[in-house]
Amino acid sequence: MVNDLDIKRLDDIIFKSDKIAVICFFSSNYKPSLETIVELSKIVDEQKDFDLYKVDFIKNKDLVKNFEIITVPTVIFFNNGCEIYRTSGTLNTKQLRNIIKYVKLC
């Protein structure tokens, strides 16, 4: 399941969650970034220790600025309040699965 993220909930999601937070910055005007959310959602739904959040690049300029996002899709992984991995650009399912495996080891 994909949840919307806004700046009001950011601290609770990043710093207080017992799961790895996956934040995907996307644009509804750019189909590859929407496809990334769909693929990530499928993968994360198989995992018990991940939560997926989406942030609209156009509607959430405060978060875009806070995380210094310059392109979509950008996916950031957080664990215990720390950014553990970041990737930008379109990725296929195999690449996303490999990133998930890597992040689980961090």
C-alpha positions as CSV (number, residue, x, y, z in Angstrom):
1,M,0.0,0.0,0.0
2,V,1.2,3.5,-0.9
3,N,0.6,6.3,1.6
4,D,0.8,10.1,0.8
5,L,3.4,12.0,2.8
6,D,3.3,15.6,3.9
7,I,5.7,17.6,6.0
8,K,3.5,17.4,9.1
9,R,3.9,13.6,9.3
10,L,7.6,13.5,8.2
11,D,9.1,13.2,11.7
12,D,6.8,10.4,12.8
13,I,7.5,8.4,9.6
14,I,11.3,8.8,9.5
15,F,12.3,9.0,13.1
16,K,9.6,7.0,15.0
17,S,8.8,4.1,12.7
18,D,10.1,0.6,13.4
19,K,10.0,-0.1,9.7
20,I,12.2,1.1,6.8
21,A,10.5,4.1,5.2
22,V,10.6,4.3,1.5
23,I,9.8,7.7,0.1
24,C,9.2,8.1,-3.6
25,F,9.1,11.5,-5.2
26,F,7.0,11.5,-8.4
27,S,5.2,13.7,-10.8
28,S,1.8,12.8,-12.1
29,N,2.9,14.5,-15.4
30,Y,5.7,12.0,-15.9
31,K,4.6,8.4,-16.6
32,P,7.9,6.7,-15.6
33,S,7.7,8.1,-12.1
34,L,4.2,6.8,-11.7
35,E,5.4,3.4,-13.0
36,T,8.1,3.4,-10.3
37,I,5.5,3.8,-7.6
38,V,3.4,0.9,-9.0
39,E,6.5,-1.4,-9.1
40,L,7.7,-0.3,-5.7
41,S,4.3,-0.9,-4.2
42,K,4.2,-4.5,-5.5
43,I,7.7,-5.2,-4.1
44,V,7.1,-3.4,-0.7
45,D,3.7,-5.2,-0.3
46,E,5.7,-8.5,-0.2
47,Q,7.9,-7.2,2.6
48,K,6.9,-6.8,6.3
49,D,9.6,-4.3,7.3
50,F,8.9,-1.6,4.7
51,D,6.4,1.3,4.4
52,L,6.0,3.1,1.1
53,Y,5.2,6.8,0.9
54,K,4.7,9.0,-2.1
55,V,5.4,12.7,-2.5
56,D,4.1,14.7,-5.5
57,F,7.0,16.8,-6.8
58,I,4.7,19.6,-7.9
59,K,2.4,19.8,-4.8
60,N,5.0,19.4,-2.1
61,K,7.7,21.9,-2.7
62,D,8.6,22.1,1.0
63,L,9.6,18.4,1.0
64,V,11.2,18.7,-2.4
65,K,13.4,21.5,-1.1
66,N,14.0,19.7,2.2
67,F,15.4,16.6,0.5
68,E,17.1,18.5,-2.4
69,I,15.1,16.6,-5.1
70,I,16.0,17.7,-8.6
71,T,14.5,14.9,-10.7
72,V,11.8,12.3,-10.5
73,P,11.5,9.6,-9.7
74,T,13.7,9.8,-6.7
75,V,13.4,7.1,-4.1
76,I,14.9,7.5,-0.6
77,F,15.2,4.8,2.1
78,F,15.3,5.7,5.8
79,N,15.9,3.5,8.8
80,N,15.9,4.7,12.4
81,G,15.9,8.3,11.2
82,C,18.9,7.9,8.9
83,E,18.9,8.0,5.1
84,I,20.5,4.7,4.1
85,Y,20.0,4.8,0.3
86,R,18.9,7.2,-2.5
87,T,18.4,6.6,-6.2
88,S,17.1,8.9,-8.9
89,G,15.8,8.0,-12.3
90,T,13.7,5.2,-13.8
91,L,14.5,1.6,-12.6
92,N,13.1,-1.7,-13.7
93,T,11.6,-4.3,-11.3
94,K,14.9,-6.3,-11.1
95,Q,16.9,-3.2,-10.1
96,L,14.3,-2.2,-7.5
97,R,14.3,-5.7,-6.0
98,N,18.1,-5.6,-5.8
99,I,18.0,-2.2,-4.0
100,I,15.4,-3.6,-1.5
101,K,17.7,-6.6,-0.8
102,Y,20.7,-4.2,-0.3
103,V,18.7,-1.9,2.0
104,K,17.6,-4.8,4.1
105,L,21.3,-5.5,4.8
106,C,22.0,-2.0,6.0
